[in-house]
Structures are given as structure tokens and as C-alpha cells.
Amino acid sequence: MFKRVSLFPVGLLLIVVLAGLLRLPYTGWGLPYVEYPDETHLYYHGQAYRGLYDASYTGIYPPAFIWLNVAIQQTLEAQGQPGLAPTVQALRVLAAVANTITAALIGMAAYRLAGTAAGWMAAAGWALAPVAVEHALYAIPEPFLYPLVGLCLLLAIEGWLRSDGWRWSLASLLVAALTILLEYRMFVLLVPGGLTFGWYAARGRNIPLRRWLLLLTAVLAAGTLVVTGVFFALPRYQTWLVRILLFDLWNLTSLSDHLGDALRFIGPPILVIAVLAGGGVGWWISRQRGLPHPPPAPLAILIGMFLLVCWVMSAIRWSGDLVRSKNVLIASEVGLILFGIAFAQIIRLAPRRWLRPALALLLAAVLLVPQAQAAAEMLQGSFTGVSWHVIIRQWADVNVPPDTVIVYPVHGSTFNPFWGGIPHRYWFDWWPTTDIMEHSLEEWRAQGMAYALIPIPQHRAMERSAAGQAYLHQMLRLRDFVHPPVRRAAEAVFYRLWRMEVETDVRFGDAIRLVGYDRSAEAVAPDDSLTLRFYWNVSQTPADNYSLFVHLVPMNEYTVLAQADGAPAVTERPTLTWNEPSETLISPPFTVTVPADLSPGEYRVMVGLYNFQSGARLPVFDASGAPLGDALPLMILSVNPT
């Protein structure tokens, strides 16, 4: 009466949802600071294509991702969201979606060859593999390659299984051609669709196998001619091509490394190999007994593709000898389809049908639970938390006057809005160094430097030497950006290259300390002004927001002759936000104008903190804890005759 509903799409949908939940919430990692250099690099490729950056920057990079980058840039700019960080955020979301869809495509490919268990295991393997999850979270071409690879393989498999397979294999070739626009090395994806299409063409015309192989040889020869043409058309790449053809293609060590990395998708390689070998045995037994088993031709193509992708990736490397997992993941997709098939074949070996679900659950738990745990730990450890780069940059915008900052390489882009992407209120110049002690502080200041951002390893090294301690002591420590709380990127300490003019140790209430001040003069004439700047820190967050008063009073009584009032620090930092004991807060300048008719003599400058609403003042204590009343006699000001 009711049509039976297949469980496969339901389970596949749940796996895809799980894959999305592991990826989409983490696409904003580190932003607005863009710490993965390839994301910035590709953004400026797009800018160059638009004529907004150095045109020579484009080179011969595959164009498809650049086109997408340009489209995202223009769309966001039309919505009033220009810049590096918004573009990277949008591309990361699309990358996570693309990576999630990949789970569905490789699951469908395995399902078409070996049934429900194979499809679920292949999809779940991609959904949970830490290396697949990690490479879903970058605004780079590779996450967009993965679903195209999965689709290309699925179409080629359909080509072998359907009576009108030539249509499906032709579609596979078209997808492969599109993929090449994202990554030139993806010419290998022409193989599965090409073999399938050639096979159907040969079978439809009754072409014998020998002639079909000759045709295949002719195709390979044509490919060789294309490579030769490229060799002569691009002279500056001839050395690179010669190295690939004569050496890198035959580097067995590199090939072995790439094969091993491609097998990381489901845990220890020995376990993967054991399961795949077991699946091979299961396939052979099923074939001998006449039980359902995948056709050998698609399996052979998949195995060949796994080896071929690893071989090409091991030989055609743009720089260095390292294995790049983001490239080898393409082979891992093929491996996961084979892995799902092997899993299904092992399940079918159970002597009783009722044992198969239990065996499937047991093997899935053994294989997938460690992967899920590793993925969760990786996400929590690497893709959560606000970046110190962002915190430092935004803190500087609010708390210190803009000027030039000495930075170490690890913070080379913290104050660089072009390559770091952090929106800024004020422009801070930056000056790179690897050792701040290469110059004296006087020399740095003579060069126009005002601040230094010293990473914790270098800071600790300075603290361990007498010369380093003396150097640090000459500067004003403004804020420690260190764990806890745990944040992304490098910890550091922010200094100003000179200290306050007068150092003090006076406490206001239970939490606030005045550690120093600057003064414009010790003697003035009537109608002149005295300018003061105050330096504060706290032992804990104060109980309320307080205002600062500066009073000019006679020596023997408290009659206010002139005054200034305002926030004790910048207006964005009321005292209830003073919650970091390592921070030194610098006030804006307070100016007190001496009355024009004031008699010459000496006068006291009194300073205090008070609640604006109630008028209640905080009690003042000296360094020993002795009470000083409700106002601090800061200094004696001499008023001289005009």
C-alpha cells in the first residue's frame, strides 16, 4: 500500500548536515585578521584583475577562482562591505558549503557501486576526517575543487553503469574541463570520463580492444604533444618542465609520501590498508559466490585514479618538497569511495544477515569515532577564539595616540591593513625588526619610533639578561596580550619607548592606582596654562565609573581657583572597563588655565576621582597605605609675575 522509502538518502542527508555543522560555524576564524597568507594573496590577484593592484601580480594563475573572488568583491562592495576580511569571510562560507557537498557526492558514488553501507561510510569518512574538515575553512581554490572531483567521479561511474553511459561520461569530461580552470594539474580528471567515453565509443562501433588501446595511445601521444608545445611556448618554464619530466616524475620517495598522506583520511595507514585489503578479499569472495559486487572496471579506474593523482601531485609541485594535504585530498576522495566499497564488502562476509548491522555499527564506531574526536579537538584548538592581532590593533586604535610601532615578523601584518585586513580607525606605521636591542631607545626615537610590540619568546629572553632588563625598564609597559584568555596567534607585550615624566604610587579607592603623570611646566605666568597627562592601572575592576577633577587651590585653603574635569582615560574607556591589571591607561591631556588676575606665588594642584552622579569622591592613599584625604596634592605650581 505504501511505497518503501530508501534509507540511503535519509542517512546521507544526516551525514551532510553533520558535515555542515562541523564546518560552517568556524568560517570566521581569526577574522577580521586574515592570517592564512594564500587568502590575502588570492584577494590581491582579484584586485589585480580589476585594475586596482599591480597588474603583474596576476601571473598565469588558474582563472576560475579569481573570477569567483572578483565576483564576491564586487557584490560585497555594492552592499557597502569592501575589503579583504569581508571577501575572505564570504568565500570561506562558500568553501565550507562546497566541502560539505563533497560528502554527498562521494557517498553517492560509493552507493552506486556497492550499496547503502558503502555510501554512508564514504560520506561519513569525508564529513569527519580532520584533514577534510580543516581544508573546508580556507578561502582558496581547493575546497571548490573537491565537489567537482566528486561529481566528475560520480558521472564517470554512472557512465559505466547506465545504458546511455556515453552521455554521463561526456558530462564527466565537461566537469573535468571546468575543474582544470581551478587547478591546472586537474587534467588527470579527464581520465575516468575519457576512458568511459572511449569504451562506449569502441563498443558502439564494435571496435576491438586492440584498436581501442591504439586510440588511447593516440590520445596520450596528443597529450605529450601539448606538453611539448607548452615547453616551447613558455621558455621561462622550460627548466621547471625538464625537472618534472626527467626527475620529479620518478621520485619514488615523494610518491610514497604523497600516498601515505592520502591515506590519512581515516586514521592510521595500517588500519586503512587492512580494511581496503579486507574489502578486496570480500569482493573476490562475493564474485566467486555470485553475490552482489561492484563491477571491476570502475574499481580499476578508481584505483588507477588514486595512484595517478598522487603521482601527479608528487611530481608537479610549485615550490618545495613538502606534501600539501590540500592537494592530496583529491586522492583521498577517491580513496574514501574505495574505502566505503571495502567496508560494504566486509559487512557482506557476515555469515548471517542479522549480524551485518551489528558488524557495521562496530566497525563504523572503531573507524569514525576517533576521527570525530580528532576533528572536534582540532576545531577547538585551531579555529576558535579572537585573534591577538585583532585585539592588539583595536586596542591601539582606542588607547594610544597613533604613531610608528616596532614589530617582529610574527606581527608584521598586525598594523598592515592591506595584508592583515583589520579595519582601523587611525593609521599606525610599523617598522620591522628581529631584535629591538639592535638600536638604543634614543636611536629608535630619533628615527620616529614611538611603540614596540615584543612577542613573548623575545620578551622572556630579554628578561633573562641584565641588559635586556635594563632595556625594558626604560620603556613604559602599556599592556600584556597573553593567555589567559586563550586567543589565536602570537602573544606579545606592548610598550611605549619612554616612560612618564613623574612616577607615583598613589591609590584611589580599593582598585585604582595613579602610577605617574606628565606636566607641561612647574612655573607659569597668569593667564598661562598647565597641561597634565595621567597614567593609571588597576588591581581589579573598579566598582563604578568615575570622573577626574584637577583643581588649582591656594596653599593654605581649598578654594578652587581654576579647574578641569573629564574622564580619567579616553572616553571609550570608562573605569568600569578597566579590567586588566597589566594595562597602563593613558589619559587625554587636561589643561588648567591660570586666571589672569591671580597673584604671584605658590599654589597646589589637587587631583581626585569622583562619582559624577553623587559627587562622592574616592579616598586617596599613599604607597604605604596612609590616607591622604579625598584629593591628592599632585604638585606645587609657581605662578610668576608677568
C-alpha positions as CSV (number, residue, x, y, z in Angstrom):
1,M,0.0,0.0,0.0
2,F,2.8,2.4,0.9
3,K,5.9,2.6,-1.2
4,R,9.0,1.7,0.7
5,V,11.3,4.6,1.3
6,S,15.1,4.1,0.8
7,L,17.1,4.7,3.9
8,F,20.2,5.8,2.0
9,P,19.1,9.4,1.2
10,V,17.9,9.9,4.7
11,G,21.2,8.7,6.2
12,L,23.2,10.7,3.6
13,L,21.2,13.8,4.5
14,L,22.0,13.4,8.2
15,I,25.7,12.9,7.4
16,V,25.7,16.0,5.2
17,V,24.1,18.0,8.0
18,L,26.7,16.8,10.4
19,A,29.4,17.8,7.9
20,G,28.0,21.3,7.7
21,L,27.8,21.6,11.5
22,L,31.5,20.8,11.7
23,R,32.4,23.4,9.1
24,L,30.1,26.4,8.8
25,P,30.3,27.7,12.5
26,Y,34.1,28.1,12.1
27,T,34.3,30.1,8.9
28,G,35.0,33.3,10.7
29,W,38.1,32.0,12.5
30,G,40.7,34.7,13.2
31,L,38.8,37.4,11.3
32,P,38.9,40.3,10.7
33,Y,42.6,39.5,10.7
34,V,43.4,37.2,7.7
35,E,46.3,35.1,8.9
36,Y,46.4,32.5,6.1
37,P,48.6,34.2,3.5
38,D,47.1,32.4,0.5
39,E,43.8,34.1,1.2
40,T,45.3,37.5,1.1
41,H,47.4,36.6,-1.9
42,L,44.4,35.5,-3.9
43,Y,42.4,38.5,-2.9
44,Y,45.0,40.7,-4.5
45,H,45.0,38.5,-7.6
46,G,41.4,39.6,-7.9
47,Q,42.3,43.2,-7.2
48,A,44.9,43.0,-10.0
49,Y,42.3,41.5,-12.4
50,R,40.1,44.6,-11.7
51,G,42.9,47.0,-12.3
52,L,43.1,48.0,-8.6
53,Y,46.5,46.5,-7.9
54,D,49.8,45.8,-9.7
55,A,48.8,44.0,-13.0
56,S,52.0,41.9,-13.0
57,Y,50.6,40.2,-9.8
58,T,48.2,38.0,-11.8
59,G,50.8,35.8,-13.5
60,I,49.3,32.6,-15.0
61,Y,47.2,31.6,-12.1
62,P,44.2,29.4,-12.9
63,P,41.4,31.9,-13.6
64,A,38.2,30.3,-12.2
65,F,38.8,31.0,-8.5
66,I,40.0,34.6,-9.4
67,W,36.7,35.2,-11.3
68,L,34.8,34.0,-8.2
69,N,36.9,36.2,-6.0
70,V,36.3,39.2,-8.2
71,A,32.5,38.5,-8.2
72,I,32.4,38.3,-4.4
73,Q,34.5,41.5,-4.1
74,Q,32.1,43.4,-6.4
75,T,29.0,42.0,-4.7
76,L,30.1,43.0,-1.2
77,E,31.3,46.4,-2.3
78,A,27.8,47.0,-3.8
79,Q,26.4,46.2,-0.3
80,G,28.9,48.6,1.4
81,Q,31.2,45.9,2.7
82,P,34.5,46.4,0.8
83,G,37.9,45.0,1.8
84,L,39.9,41.9,2.4
85,A,38.2,40.5,5.5
86,P,34.6,40.5,4.2
87,T,35.6,38.9,1.0
88,V,37.5,36.2,2.8
89,Q,34.6,35.5,5.1
90,A,32.1,35.1,2.2
91,L,34.5,32.8,0.3
92,R,35.1,30.7,3.4
93,V,31.3,30.2,3.8
94,L,31.1,29.1,0.1
95,A,34.1,26.9,0.6
96,A,32.6,25.2,3.6
97,V,29.3,24.6,1.7
98,A,31.3,23.2,-1.2
99,N,33.3,20.9,1.1
100,T,30.1,19.7,2.7
101,I,28.5,18.9,-0.7
102,T,31.6,16.8,-1.4
103,A,30.5,14.3,1.3
104,A,27.2,13.8,-0.5
105,L,28.9,13.3,-3.9
106,I,31.4,10.7,-2.8
107,G,28.8,9.0,-0.8
108,M,26.6,8.7,-3.9
109,A,29.5,7.4,-5.9
110,A,30.2,4.6,-3.4
111,Y,26.5,3.9,-3.1
112,R,26.1,3.4,-6.8
113,L,28.9,0.8,-6.8
114,A,28.3,-1.1,-3.5
115,G,25.1,0.0,-1.8
116,T,23.9,1.8,1.3
117,A,26.7,0.8,3.7
118,A,29.4,1.9,1.2
119,G,27.7,5.2,0.6
120,W,27.3,6.1,4.2
121,M,30.8,5.1,5.2
122,A,32.4,7.1,2.3
123,A,30.3,10.2,3.1
124,A,30.9,9.9,6.9
125,G,34.6,9.4,6.3
126,W,34.8,12.8,4.5
127,A,32.4,14.5,6.9
128,L,34.6,13.6,9.9
129,A,38.1,13.3,8.7
130,P,40.1,16.1,10.4
131,V,42.1,16.9,7.3
132,A,38.9,17.3,5.2
133,V,37.3,19.5,7.9
134,E,40.4,21.7,8.1
135,H,40.6,22.4,4.4
136,A,37.0,23.4,4.3
137,L,37.8,26.6,6.2
138,Y,40.1,28.5,3.8
139,A,39.2,30.9,1.0
140,I,41.3,29.2,-1.5
141,P,40.5,27.1,-4.7
142,E,40.9,23.6,-3.2
143,P,37.6,23.5,-1.3
144,F,35.9,24.2,-4.6
145,L,37.8,21.5,-6.3
146,Y,36.6,18.8,-4.1
147,P,32.9,18.7,-5.1
148,L,33.9,19.0,-8.7
149,V,36.2,16.0,-8.3
150,G,33.4,14.1,-6.6
151,L,30.9,15.0,-9.3
152,C,33.4,14.0,-12.0
153,L,33.9,10.6,-10.5
154,L,30.2,10.1,-9.9
155,L,29.4,10.9,-13.5
156,A,32.1,8.5,-14.8
157,I,30.7,5.7,-12.5
158,E,27.2,6.4,-13.9
159,G,28.7,6.1,-17.3
160,W,29.8,2.5,-16.6
161,L,26.5,1.5,-15.0
162,R,23.9,3.1,-17.4
163,S,22.9,2.0,-20.9
164,D,23.4,5.6,-22.1
165,G,26.7,5.8,-20.4
166,W,28.3,7.9,-23.1
167,R,26.2,10.9,-22.1
168,W,27.3,10.6,-18.5
169,S,30.9,10.1,-19.4
170,L,30.7,13.2,-21.7
171,A,29.3,15.1,-18.7
172,S,32.2,13.9,-16.6
173,L,34.6,15.3,-19.2
174,L,32.9,18.6,-19.2
175,V,33.2,18.8,-15.4
176,A,36.8,17.9,-15.6
177,A,37.4,20.7,-18.1
178,L,35.8,23.1,-15.6
179,T,38.0,21.8,-12.8
180,I,41.1,22.5,-14.8
181,L,40.2,26.2,-14.7
182,L,40.5,25.9,-10.9
183,E,43.7,23.9,-10.9
184,Y,45.8,23.1,-14.0
185,R,47.0,19.8,-12.5
186,M,43.4,18.5,-12.6
187,F,43.9,17.4,-16.2
188,V,44.1,13.9,-14.6
189,L,40.3,14.1,-14.1
190,L,39.9,13.7,-17.9
191,V,40.9,10.1,-17.4
192,P,37.8,8.5,-15.9
193,G,35.4,10.2,-18.2
194,G,37.7,9.8,-21.1
195,L,38.1,6.0,-20.6
196,T,34.4,5.6,-20.1
197,F,33.5,7.6,-23.2
198,G,36.2,5.8,-25.3
199,W,35.0,2.4,-24.1
200,Y,31.4,3.2,-25.1
201,A,32.5,4.6,-28.4
202,A,34.6,1.5,-29.1
203,R,31.8,-0.8,-28.0
204,G,29.1,1.0,-30.0
205,R,31.2,0.8,-33.2
206,N,32.3,-2.8,-32.5
207,I,35.9,-1.6,-32.3
208,P,38.1,-4.4,-30.9
209,L,40.0,-3.9,-27.7
210,R,43.3,-3.7,-29.6
211,R,42.2,-0.8,-31.7
212,W,40.7,0.9,-28.6
213,L,44.0,0.7,-26.9
214,L,45.7,2.2,-30.0
215,L,43.2,5.0,-29.8
216,L,44.0,5.5,-26.2
217,T,47.7,5.6,-27.1
218,A,47.0,8.2,-29.7
219,V,45.3,10.4,-27.1
220,L,48.3,10.1,-24.8
221,A,50.5,11.0,-27.7
222,A,48.4,14.1,-28.3
223,G,48.8,15.0,-24.7
224,T,52.5,14.6,-25.0
225,L,52.5,17.0,-28.0
226,V,50.5,19.5,-25.9
227,V,53.1,19.4,-23.1
228,T,55.9,19.8,-25.7
229,G,54.1,22.8,-27.2
230,V,53.8,24.3,-23.7
231,F,57.5,23.7,-23.3
232,F,58.5,25.7,-26.3
233,A,55.8,28.3,-25.9
234,L,56.9,29.2,-22.4
235,P,60.7,29.5,-22.3
236,R,60.9,30.7,-18.7
237,Y,59.2,27.4,-17.6
238,Q,61.5,25.1,-19.5
239,T,63.8,24.4,-16.6
240,W,60.8,23.6,-14.4
241,L,59.3,21.3,-17.0
242,V,62.6,19.5,-17.6
243,R,62.9,18.9,-13.8
244,I,59.4,17.4,-13.7
245,L,59.8,15.2,-16.7
246,L,63.3,13.9,-16.0
247,F,63.4,13.8,-12.2
248,D,60.2,14.6,-10.2
249,L,58.0,12.1,-12.0
250,W,60.4,9.3,-11.0
251,N,60.9,10.4,-7.4
252,L,59.6,7.3,-5.5
253,T,60.2,8.8,-2.1
254,S,58.0,11.8,-2.9
255,L,55.4,9.5,-4.4
256,S,55.4,7.3,-1.2
257,D,55.0,10.4,1.0
258,H,52.0,11.6,-1.0
259,L,50.4,8.1,-1.0
260,G,50.8,7.9,2.8
261,D,49.3,11.4,3.2
262,A,46.4,10.5,1.0
263,L,45.6,7.5,3.3
264,R,45.3,9.7,6.4
265,F,41.6,10.3,5.8
266,I,40.5,7.6,8.2
267,G,43.3,7.2,10.8
268,P,46.5,5.1,10.8
269,P,47.5,4.0,7.3
270,I,47.9,0.3,8.5
271,L,44.2,0.3,9.5
272,V,43.2,1.8,6.2
273,I,45.3,-0.7,4.2
274,A,43.9,-3.6,6.3
275,V,40.3,-2.5,5.6
276,L,41.0,-2.0,1.9
277,A,42.7,-5.4,1.7
278,G,39.9,-7.0,3.6
279,G,37.4,-5.4,1.2
280,G,39.4,-6.8,-1.7
281,V,39.1,-10.2,-0.3
282,G,35.4,-9.7,0.3
283,W,35.0,-8.5,-3.3
284,W,36.8,-11.6,-4.6
285,I,34.7,-14.0,-2.4
286,S,31.5,-12.3,-3.4
287,R,32.4,-12.6,-7.1
288,Q,33.2,-16.3,-6.7
289,R,29.9,-17.0,-4.9
290,G,27.9,-15.0,-7.3
291,L,26.9,-12.4,-4.7
292,P,26.4,-8.7,-5.4
293,H,29.8,-7.0,-6.1
294,P,30.9,-3.8,-7.8
295,P,31.9,-4.2,-11.5
296,P,35.7,-4.5,-11.9
297,A,36.2,-1.8,-14.5
298,P,35.1,1.2,-12.3
299,L,37.1,-0.2,-9.4
300,A,40.2,-0.4,-11.6
301,I,39.6,3.2,-12.7
302,L,39.3,4.4,-9.1
303,I,42.4,2.6,-8.0
304,G,44.3,3.9,-11.0
305,M,43.0,7.5,-10.3
306,F,44.1,7.2,-6.7
307,L,47.6,6.3,-7.8
308,L,47.6,8.8,-10.7
309,V,46.6,11.8,-8.6
310,C,49.2,11.1,-6.0
311,W,51.8,10.6,-8.8
312,V,51.0,13.9,-10.5
313,M,50.8,15.8,-7.2
314,S,54.2,14.4,-6.1
315,A,55.8,15.4,-9.4
316,I,54.2,18.8,-10.2
317,R,55.0,20.9,-7.2
318,W,55.0,24.7,-7.4
319,S,57.5,25.1,-4.6
320,G,59.4,23.0,-2.1
321,D,59.4,19.2,-1.5
322,L,56.6,19.1,1.2
323,V,53.4,17.2,0.8
324,R,50.5,19.6,0.7
325,S,47.5,17.9,2.1
326,K,45.1,20.3,0.4
327,N,46.2,18.8,-2.9
328,V,46.4,15.2,-1.9
329,L,42.9,15.4,-0.5
330,I,41.7,14.9,-4.1
331,A,43.2,11.4,-4.0
332,S,41.7,10.9,-0.6
333,E,38.2,11.4,-2.1
334,V,38.9,8.5,-4.5
335,G,40.3,6.5,-1.5
336,L,37.2,7.2,0.5
337,I,35.0,5.8,-2.3
338,L,37.2,2.7,-2.3
339,F,37.1,2.6,1.4
340,G,33.3,2.7,1.5
341,I,33.2,-0.1,-1.0
342,A,35.7,-2.2,1.0
343,F,33.6,-1.6,4.2
344,A,30.5,-2.8,2.5
345,Q,32.2,-5.9,1.1
346,I,33.5,-6.8,4.6
347,I,30.0,-6.4,6.0
348,R,28.6,-8.8,3.4
349,L,31.0,-11.5,4.7
350,A,29.0,-11.9,7.9
351,P,27.6,-15.4,7.9
352,R,24.1,-14.2,9.0
353,R,22.2,-11.2,7.6
354,W,21.1,-10.2,11.1
355,L,24.8,-9.9,12.1
356,R,25.6,-7.3,9.4
357,P,24.0,-4.3,11.1
358,A,25.9,-5.1,14.3
359,L,29.2,-5.6,12.5
360,A,28.6,-2.4,10.5
361,L,28.0,-0.3,13.7
362,L,31.0,-1.8,15.4
363,L,33.4,-1.2,12.5
364,A,31.9,2.3,12.0
365,A,32.5,3.2,15.6
366,V,36.0,1.9,15.6
367,L,36.9,3.8,12.4
368,L,34.9,7.0,12.8
369,V,34.7,7.9,16.5
370,P,38.4,8.6,16.7
371,Q,38.1,10.8,13.6
372,A,35.2,12.7,15.1
373,Q,37.1,13.3,18.3
374,A,40.2,14.4,16.5
375,A,38.2,16.8,14.3
376,A,36.5,18.4,17.3
377,E,39.8,18.8,19.1
378,M,41.4,20.4,16.0
379,L,38.5,22.8,15.6
380,Q,38.6,23.9,19.2
381,G,42.3,24.2,19.2
382,S,42.9,25.9,15.8
383,F,39.7,27.6,14.6
384,T,38.2,29.3,17.6
385,G,38.9,32.4,19.6
386,V,39.5,36.0,18.6
387,S,43.0,36.7,17.2
388,W,45.5,38.7,19.3
389,H,46.2,40.6,16.1
390,V,42.7,42.0,16.1
391,I,42.7,42.7,19.9
392,I,46.0,44.5,19.7
393,R,45.1,46.6,16.7
394,Q,41.7,47.6,18.0
395,W,43.2,48.3,21.5
396,A,45.8,50.6,20.0
397,D,43.1,52.5,18.0
398,V,41.3,53.3,21.2
399,N,44.0,53.7,23.8
400,V,47.2,55.3,22.4
401,P,47.9,58.2,20.0
402,P,48.7,56.9,16.5
403,D,52.4,56.6,15.7
404,T,55.0,54.1,14.5
405,V,55.2,50.7,16.1
406,I,58.3,48.5,16.0
407,V,57.2,44.9,15.2
408,Y,58.7,41.5,14.9
409,P,57.9,39.2,11.9
410,V,55.1,37.4,13.7
411,H,53.2,40.7,13.9
412,G,54.3,42.0,10.5
413,S,50.7,42.4,9.4
414,T,49.0,43.4,12.6
415,F,49.2,47.1,11.7
416,N,49.2,46.5,7.9
417,P,45.5,46.8,6.8
418,F,46.4,45.7,3.3
419,W,47.7,42.3,4.2
420,G,46.2,41.8,7.6
421,G,42.7,43.1,6.7
422,I,41.8,44.6,10.1
423,P,39.6,47.7,9.8
424,H,41.3,50.6,11.5
425,R,40.3,54.0,12.9
426,Y,43.7,55.6,12.8
427,W,46.8,54.9,10.7
428,F,49.8,53.3,12.6
429,D,53.0,52.9,10.7
430,W,55.1,49.9,11.5
431,W,58.8,49.1,11.4
432,P,60.1,45.5,11.2
433,T,62.9,44.2,13.3
434,T,64.2,40.8,14.6
435,D,65.8,42.3,17.6
436,I,64.7,45.6,19.2
437,M,68.1,45.8,21.0
438,E,69.9,46.3,17.7
439,H,69.4,50.1,18.4
440,S,69.2,52.0,21.6
441,L,65.9,53.6,22.6
442,E,67.3,57.0,21.8
443,E,68.2,55.9,18.3
444,W,64.8,54.4,17.8
445,R,63.1,57.6,18.9
446,A,65.4,59.6,16.7
447,Q,64.0,57.5,13.8
448,G,60.5,58.4,14.7
449,M,59.5,55.2,16.6
450,A,57.0,55.5,19.4
451,Y,55.9,52.0,20.4
452,A,57.2,48.4,20.4
453,L,55.2,45.2,20.2
454,I,57.5,42.4,21.6
455,P,56.5,38.8,21.2
456,I,56.5,36.7,24.4
457,P,59.5,34.5,23.4
458,Q,61.7,37.5,22.7
459,H,60.4,39.3,25.8
460,R,61.3,36.4,28.0
461,A,64.7,36.2,26.5
462,M,65.2,39.9,27.3
463,E,64.0,39.4,30.9
464,R,66.7,36.7,31.4
465,S,69.6,39.1,30.8
466,A,70.7,42.1,32.7
467,A,71.0,44.2,29.5
468,G,67.5,43.1,28.4
469,Q,66.0,44.0,31.8
470,A,67.6,47.4,31.7
471,Y,66.3,48.0,28.2
472,L,62.8,47.0,29.2
473,H,62.9,49.2,32.3
474,Q,63.5,52.3,30.2
475,M,60.2,51.8,28.4
476,L,56.6,52.1,29.6
477,R,54.7,48.8,29.6
478,L,51.3,49.5,28.4
479,R,49.6,46.1,28.0
480,D,50.3,42.4,28.1
481,F,48.4,40.4,25.4
482,V,48.9,37.0,26.8
483,H,47.0,33.9,27.8
484,P,44.6,33.5,29.5
485,P,42.3,34.1,27.9
486,V,43.4,31.8,25.2
487,R,43.4,33.7,21.9
488,R,44.6,33.0,18.4
489,A,48.1,33.9,17.1
490,A,51.2,35.2,19.0
491,E,51.2,36.7,22.5
492,A,53.0,39.9,23.0
493,V,53.7,42.9,25.2
494,F,53.0,46.4,24.0
495,Y,55.5,49.2,25.1
496,R,55.9,52.9,24.7
497,L,59.5,53.7,24.1
498,W,59.7,56.3,27.0
499,R,58.3,56.4,30.5
500,M,56.1,59.0,32.2
501,E,57.8,62.2,33.3
502,V,56.9,61.8,37.0
503,E,56.4,58.4,38.6
504,T,54.0,58.0,41.5
505,D,52.3,55.2,43.5
506,V,49.0,56.5,44.8
507,R,45.8,54.6,45.3
508,F,42.3,55.9,44.8
509,G,39.7,53.7,46.5
510,D,40.4,50.0,46.5
511,A,41.4,49.4,42.9
512,I,42.7,52.4,41.0
513,R,46.4,53.5,41.1
514,L,48.0,56.6,39.7
515,V,51.4,55.4,38.6
516,G,52.6,58.7,37.1
517,Y,51.9,61.9,35.2
518,D,53.4,64.3,32.7
519,R,53.3,68.1,33.2
520,S,54.0,70.9,30.8
521,A,55.6,73.2,33.4
522,E,56.3,73.7,37.1
523,A,56.1,77.5,36.8
524,V,53.7,79.7,34.8
525,A,52.5,83.2,34.5
526,P,48.9,84.5,35.0
527,D,46.7,83.6,32.0
528,D,49.1,80.7,31.1
529,S,48.0,77.1,31.1
530,L,49.3,73.9,32.8
531,T,48.7,70.7,30.9
532,L,48.8,67.3,32.7
533,R,48.5,63.7,31.4
534,F,47.9,60.9,33.8
535,Y,48.8,57.2,33.9
536,W,46.6,54.7,35.6
537,N,46.3,51.0,36.3
538,V,44.1,48.8,38.4
539,S,44.3,45.7,40.7
540,Q,40.7,44.8,39.8
541,T,37.8,46.3,38.0
542,P,36.6,49.4,39.9
543,A,33.1,49.4,41.5
544,D,31.7,52.3,39.3
545,N,32.5,54.8,36.6
546,Y,34.4,57.7,37.9
547,S,35.4,61.2,36.6
548,L,38.6,63.1,37.2
549,F,39.0,66.6,38.6
550,V,42.1,68.8,38.6
551,H,41.8,71.8,41.0
552,L,44.2,74.7,41.4
553,V,43.9,75.9,45.0
554,P,45.9,78.1,47.4
555,M,48.5,76.6,49.7
556,N,46.5,77.1,53.0
557,E,42.9,76.5,52.0
558,Y,40.8,74.6,49.5
559,T,39.3,77.3,47.3
560,V,39.1,76.3,43.7
561,L,40.8,79.0,41.6
562,A,40.8,77.0,38.3
563,Q,39.9,73.5,37.3
564,A,39.5,70.8,34.6
565,D,37.2,67.8,34.7
566,G,36.7,64.8,32.5
567,A,37.1,61.1,32.0
568,P,40.4,59.8,33.6
569,A,41.2,57.9,30.3
570,V,39.9,58.1,26.8
571,T,36.1,58.4,26.7
572,E,35.8,54.9,25.2
573,R,37.4,53.5,28.4
574,P,35.2,54.4,31.4
575,T,36.6,53.0,34.6
576,L,34.2,50.0,34.6
577,T,36.2,48.8,31.5
578,W,39.5,48.9,33.4
579,N,39.7,45.1,34.0
580,E,43.3,44.2,33.0
581,P,46.0,44.6,35.8
582,S,48.8,44.6,33.2
583,E,47.3,47.6,31.4
584,T,48.5,51.2,31.8
585,L,45.8,53.6,30.8
586,I,46.9,57.0,29.5
587,S,44.6,60.0,30.0
588,P,43.9,62.6,27.4
589,P,45.6,66.0,28.2
590,F,43.9,68.0,31.0
591,T,44.5,71.7,30.7
592,V,44.1,74.2,33.6
593,T,44.2,77.9,32.7
594,V,45.6,80.1,35.4
595,P,43.4,83.2,36.0
596,A,44.7,86.4,34.5
597,D,44.3,88.2,37.8
598,L,45.9,85.5,40.0
599,S,48.5,86.9,42.4
600,P,52.1,85.5,42.0
601,G,53.0,82.8,44.5
602,E,52.8,79.1,45.0
603,Y,49.6,77.0,44.6
604,R,48.7,73.4,45.0
605,V,47.4,71.2,42.1
606,M,44.8,68.8,43.6
607,V,43.6,65.7,41.8
608,G,40.8,63.3,42.6
609,L,38.2,60.9,41.3
610,Y,34.5,61.2,42.0
611,N,31.2,59.7,41.1
612,F,29.6,62.1,38.6
613,Q,26.0,61.4,39.7
614,S,26.5,61.6,43.5
615,G,29.6,63.8,43.7
616,A,31.2,61.3,46.2
617,R,35.0,61.3,46.0
618,L,37.2,58.2,46.3
619,P,39.6,58.2,49.2
620,V,43.3,58.6,48.4
621,F,46.1,56.6,49.9
622,D,49.9,56.9,49.5
623,A,52.2,54.0,48.7
624,S,52.3,52.9,52.4
625,G,48.5,52.9,52.7
626,A,48.4,56.1,54.7
627,P,45.2,58.2,53.9
628,L,45.6,61.4,52.1
629,G,42.0,62.6,52.2
630,D,39.8,62.7,49.2
631,A,42.2,64.6,46.9
632,L,45.8,64.2,46.0
633,P,48.2,67.2,46.3
634,L,49.9,66.4,43.0
635,M,52.4,69.2,42.7
636,I,53.2,72.8,43.6
637,L,52.8,75.2,40.8
638,S,54.6,78.5,40.9
639,V,52.8,81.5,39.4
640,N,55.4,84.1,38.5
641,P,54.8,87.8,37.8
642,T,54.3,88.6,34.1
